[in-house]
Amino acid sequence: MPPYLALIIVLSFISCVIYIEHKRAKNQSGAVWIVFLWILYSESKGLGTFFNIKTTVEAGSLPDRLFILALGIISLLILLKRQYSIYTILKLNGKATVILIYMLISILWSKYPAISFRRWGREAIAFIIASLLCSEKYPIKMLISALKKAIYSALPLSILLIKYFPEYGRSYRKLTGEVSWEGIASQKNGLVMICSLSILFLCWSLTQDLRNWKTLPSKFPVFIDVFFVMLAFYLMMGPRRTLTYSATSFFALIVGLIFFIFLKMAIKYGISIEKKFMLIAIFIISIGIVMPFSGKIPIKALPKLLNRNETLTGRTEIWNSLIPYANQNLLLGHGFGGFWTTALRNEIASHAHNGYLNTILNLGLCGLLLFIIFILDFIKKSFKLLRSESQIAFFSLSLILVLIIRNISEVSLGEFSTYSTWLLLSLSFIY
């Protein structure tokens, strides 16, 4: 099939399923499209890549900058029109606000303050869009709809790029020539993260539909969600057709799904697990922090179980290269957005392959501690909602478990503008 014919077919399919979802989700304002575009963009490799703009970490991409700025300005204008107090929402979410302020202050000791400030601007826009979500009459309903629209777009577009536009959807290892699927994401693990979070969210959504099966006005959207779960699993297996294609994300997803079922059972039988969950979360985070500095894997059999070597595919070597940089300014870090440069990425890796270490490099132990406090507070908020029988709390707690596990060998912590961490931010704002 010619690539541009495939493009037309895929875009038509996406338009149909988004239309069905939009008709199903009633009482929504036009702001849902702002949130949808933000989520889809935060999952992607950026507009500059598709415009074939050759750039560096330092220079950034003008189309991306203008796009994010436009979303931020439009969101701010809507908030002003609604007379919605951003100050109030920031005050009510003090822990997240303190992190944003600390990020801004850390620019003072960054080697590249202009770059750091530009990156901080993206964080500020993430807060504005989360506030826009909260200004809705039904914010959770709007978030669910925007998430579904983003999933319905991201997965088919990833298939399209992989199959028909490989120059955008695939990458190849320099030494071996081994192919990796990236889809709309910036790298293989980014695509797998999109898939794993899509599966987790859609499975939660399907349980909601099954609970209300008899009263559903149409059963067709349920089958759409089932199809997209299967599509996400297909992409998650990669070109080698194995579920350990991205081992950490797969392991985290399985743990998240098992916990989701366990949590349902615990609530059904009146078993309190809040304190136990909090201790488990602290334990997982502690492992994630200690591993890069010790260079050791606590569970010896884990690499073999995940079909990986003892270095977790070179991650321990990357950590060993980065620890001296972390120790240079362990307490405060190198300033938000001030550590990773084009030269460092070419020399070591694209990122730290550990969200906790990556946060230390940028914001130091102080910044990491602030994020941990934010996560633990988010868990408390979710359990409080759970006691009031709010169903979204089941997804929230499973999501946080997946993310803290994933950050042991991948990076999605340390900033709010990434897809997964923005979900935490927006849910925290709504709560």
GIPEBEL-V777726 format. One record per residue. N is the residue number from 0. RES is the residue in three letters. OMEGA is omega in whole degrees, -180 to 180 (none if undefined). D_FIRST is the distance of its C-alpha to the first C-alpha in whole Angstrom. Layout:
BEGIN
N:RES:OMEGA:D_FIRST
N:RES:OMEGA:D_FIRST
END
This chain:
BEGIN
0:MET:177:0
1:PRO:-176:4
2:PRO:-175:6
3:TYR:171:9
4:LEU:176:7
5:ALA:179:7
6:LEU:180:10
7:ILE:-179:11
8:ILE:-179:11
9:VAL:179:12
10:LEU:177:15
11:SER:178:16
12:PHE:180:16
13:ILE:180:18
14:SER:-179:20
15:CYS:-176:21
16:VAL:176:22
17:ILE:178:24
18:TYR:178:26
19:ILE:179:27
20:GLU:-178:28
21:HIS:177:30
22:LYS:-179:32
23:ARG:-179:33
24:ALA:-176:34
25:LYS:175:37
26:ASN:178:40
27:GLN:176:38
28:SER:179:38
29:GLY:180:36
30:ALA:179:36
31:VAL:-179:34
32:TRP:175:31
33:ILE:-180:33
34:VAL:178:33
35:PHE:-180:30
36:LEU:179:29
37:TRP:-180:31
38:ILE:-179:30
39:LEU:180:26
40:TYR:-178:27
41:SER:176:30
42:GLU:-166:27
43:SER:179:25
44:LYS:177:25
45:GLY:-177:26
46:LEU:-177:25
47:GLY:179:27
48:THR:-177:24
49:PHE:174:21
50:PHE:179:23
51:ASN:178:24
52:ILE:178:27
53:LYS:-175:29
54:THR:179:32
55:THR:177:35
56:VAL:-177:36
57:GLU:-175:39
58:ALA:-177:38
59:GLY:-178:35
60:SER:-179:32
61:LEU:178:33
62:PRO:179:30
63:ASP:-179:31
64:ARG:-179:35
65:LEU:-179:34
66:PHE:-180:32
67:ILE:180:34
68:LEU:179:37
69:ALA:178:36
70:LEU:-180:35
71:GLY:-179:39
72:ILE:179:41
73:ILE:179:39
74:SER:-180:40
75:LEU:179:43
76:LEU:178:44
77:ILE:179:43
78:LEU:179:45
79:LEU:178:48
80:LYS:179:48
81:ARG:-177:48
82:GLN:-179:51
83:TYR:-175:50
84:SER:175:52
85:ILE:180:50
86:TYR:-179:53
87:THR:-178:53
88:ILE:177:50
89:LEU:179:51
90:LYS:180:54
91:LEU:179:53
92:ASN:-173:51
93:GLY:-176:53
94:LYS:176:52
95:ALA:180:48
96:THR:178:50
97:VAL:178:52
98:ILE:180:49
99:LEU:179:48
100:ILE:179:51
101:TYR:176:52
102:MET:-179:48
103:LEU:-180:50
104:ILE:-177:53
105:SER:177:51
106:ILE:-178:50
107:LEU:180:54
108:TRP:175:54
109:SER:176:50
110:LYS:-178:50
111:TYR:-174:47
112:PRO:-180:48
113:ALA:179:46
114:ILE:-180:43
115:SER:180:45
116:PHE:178:45
117:ARG:179:42
118:ARG:177:40
119:TRP:178:43
120:GLY:177:42
121:ARG:178:39
122:GLU:179:41
123:ALA:179:43
124:ILE:175:40
125:ALA:178:39
126:PHE:-180:43
127:ILE:-178:42
128:ILE:174:39
129:ALA:177:41
130:SER:177:44
131:LEU:178:42
132:LEU:-179:40
133:CYS:-178:44
134:SER:179:45
135:GLU:177:43
136:LYS:178:45
137:TYR:-173:43
138:PRO:-180:41
139:ILE:179:40
140:LYS:180:38
141:MET:179:37
142:LEU:179:36
143:ILE:-180:34
144:SER:180:32
145:ALA:178:31
146:LEU:179:30
147:LYS:178:28
148:LYS:180:26
149:ALA:178:26
150:ILE:180:24
151:TYR:179:22
152:SER:-172:21
153:ALA:-175:21
154:LEU:177:19
155:PRO:178:16
156:LEU:178:16
157:SER:176:17
158:ILE:180:14
159:LEU:-177:11
160:LEU:-179:13
161:ILE:-173:14
162:LYS:-170:10
163:TYR:177:9
164:PHE:-173:12
165:PRO:178:14
166:GLU:177:17
167:TYR:-171:18
168:GLY:-179:17
169:ARG:171:18
170:SER:-177:22
171:TYR:178:24
172:ARG:-175:27
173:LYS:-174:29
174:LEU:-173:31
175:THR:-176:29
176:GLY:-179:26
177:GLU:-177:25
178:VAL:174:22
179:SER:176:22
180:TRP:177:20
181:GLU:-177:21
182:GLY:180:18
183:ILE:-177:20
184:ALA:-178:24
185:SER:179:26
186:GLN:-177:26
187:LYS:-176:25
188:ASN:176:28
189:GLY:178:27
190:LEU:-180:24
191:VAL:177:26
192:MET:177:29
193:ILE:-179:27
194:CYS:-177:25
195:SER:179:29
196:LEU:176:31
197:SER:179:28
198:ILE:-179:29
199:LEU:-178:32
200:PHE:-178:32
201:LEU:176:30
202:CYS:175:33
203:TRP:-179:36
204:SER:180:34
205:LEU:177:33
206:THR:177:37
207:GLN:180:38
208:ASP:180:36
209:LEU:177:38
210:ARG:-177:41
211:ASN:-172:41
212:TRP:-174:39
213:LYS:-176:41
214:THR:180:41
215:LEU:179:38
216:PRO:178:37
217:SER:180:33
218:LYS:-174:32
219:PHE:178:28
220:PRO:178:28
221:VAL:180:30
222:PHE:174:27
223:ILE:180:24
224:ASP:178:26
225:VAL:178:26
226:PHE:-178:22
227:PHE:172:22
228:VAL:179:25
229:MET:178:23
230:LEU:179:20
231:ALA:178:23
232:PHE:179:24
233:TYR:179:21
234:LEU:-177:20
235:MET:-179:24
236:MET:175:24
237:GLY:-177:21
238:PRO:-179:20
239:ARG:179:23
240:ARG:178:23
241:THR:-178:27
242:LEU:175:28
243:THR:178:30
244:TYR:169:28
245:SER:-165:29
246:ALA:-176:33
247:THR:-179:35
248:SER:178:32
249:PHE:180:32
250:PHE:-180:36
251:ALA:179:36
252:LEU:-180:34
253:ILE:178:36
254:VAL:-180:39
255:GLY:180:38
256:LEU:178:37
257:ILE:179:40
258:PHE:179:42
259:PHE:179:41
260:ILE:180:42
261:PHE:-180:45
262:LEU:176:46
263:LYS:-180:45
264:MET:-179:48
265:ALA:179:50
266:ILE:-179:51
267:LYS:-177:51
268:TYR:175:54
269:GLY:-180:55
270:ILE:179:55
271:SER:-178:55
272:ILE:-175:53
273:GLU:-178:53
274:LYS:179:55
275:LYS:179:54
276:PHE:179:50
277:MET:179:52
278:LEU:178:53
279:ILE:179:50
280:ALA:179:48
281:ILE:179:51
282:PHE:-180:51
283:ILE:179:47
284:ILE:179:47
285:SER:177:50
286:ILE:-180:48
287:GLY:179:45
288:ILE:-174:48
289:VAL:-173:50
290:MET:-179:47
291:PRO:-177:47
292:PHE:179:50
293:SER:-177:51
294:GLY:-178:48
295:LYS:178:49
296:ILE:-174:47
297:PRO:-179:49
298:ILE:-173:47
299:LYS:-176:47
300:ALA:-175:45
301:LEU:179:42
302:PRO:179:40
303:LYS:179:40
304:LEU:-179:39
305:LEU:178:36
306:ASN:179:35
307:ARG:177:37
308:ASN:-175:39
309:GLU:179:43
310:THR:-175:42
311:LEU:180:39
312:THR:174:36
313:GLY:-178:39
314:ARG:-179:39
315:THR:178:43
316:GLU:177:43
317:ILE:179:41
318:TRP:180:44
319:ASN:179:47
320:SER:-174:46
321:LEU:-177:46
322:ILE:177:49
323:PRO:177:51
324:TYR:179:50
325:ALA:-178:50
326:ASN:179:54
327:GLN:180:54
328:ASN:-171:54
329:LEU:-174:54
330:LEU:-173:56
331:LEU:-179:54
332:GLY:-177:51
333:HIS:-179:49
334:GLY:-177:49
335:PHE:180:46
336:GLY:-175:43
337:GLY:-178:45
338:PHE:-173:44
339:TRP:175:41
340:THR:178:40
341:THR:-179:38
342:ALA:180:40
343:LEU:179:41
344:ARG:177:37
345:ASN:-177:37
346:GLU:-173:40
347:ILE:-179:40
348:ALA:-180:37
349:SER:175:34
350:HIS:-171:37
351:ALA:-176:40
352:HIS:172:38
353:ASN:-174:40
354:GLY:-178:41
355:TYR:177:44
356:LEU:180:45
357:ASN:178:42
358:THR:178:45
359:ILE:-180:48
360:LEU:-178:47
361:ASN:-171:46
362:LEU:178:49
363:GLY:179:51
364:LEU:178:52
365:CYS:179:54
366:GLY:179:50
367:LEU:179:49
368:LEU:179:52
369:LEU:178:51
370:PHE:178:48
371:ILE:177:49
372:ILE:178:52
373:PHE:-179:49
374:ILE:-179:47
375:LEU:176:50
376:ASP:177:51
377:PHE:178:47
378:ILE:178:48
379:LYS:179:51
380:LYS:-178:50
381:SER:179:47
382:PHE:176:50
383:LYS:176:52
384:LEU:-180:49
385:LEU:179:49
386:ARG:177:53
387:SER:174:52
388:GLU:175:49
389:SER:-173:47
390:GLN:-179:43
391:ILE:-179:41
392:ALA:177:44
393:PHE:178:42
394:PHE:-177:39
395:SER:-177:41
396:LEU:176:43
397:SER:179:40
398:LEU:-178:38
399:ILE:178:41
400:LEU:178:41
401:VAL:-175:38
402:LEU:-179:38
403:ILE:175:42
404:ILE:-177:40
405:ARG:-177:37
406:ASN:175:39
407:ILE:-180:41
408:SER:175:38
409:GLU:-176:36
410:VAL:168:37
411:SER:179:36
412:LEU:175:40
413:GLY:176:42
414:GLU:-175:41
415:PHE:-176:40
416:SER:175:37
417:THR:-175:34
418:TYR:-173:32
419:SER:-178:34
420:THR:175:38
421:TRP:176:37
422:LEU:177:37
423:LEU:-179:40
424:LEU:-177:42
425:SER:177:41
426:LEU:177:42
427:SER:177:45
428:PHE:-178:45
429:ILE:-178:45
430:TYR:none:47
END
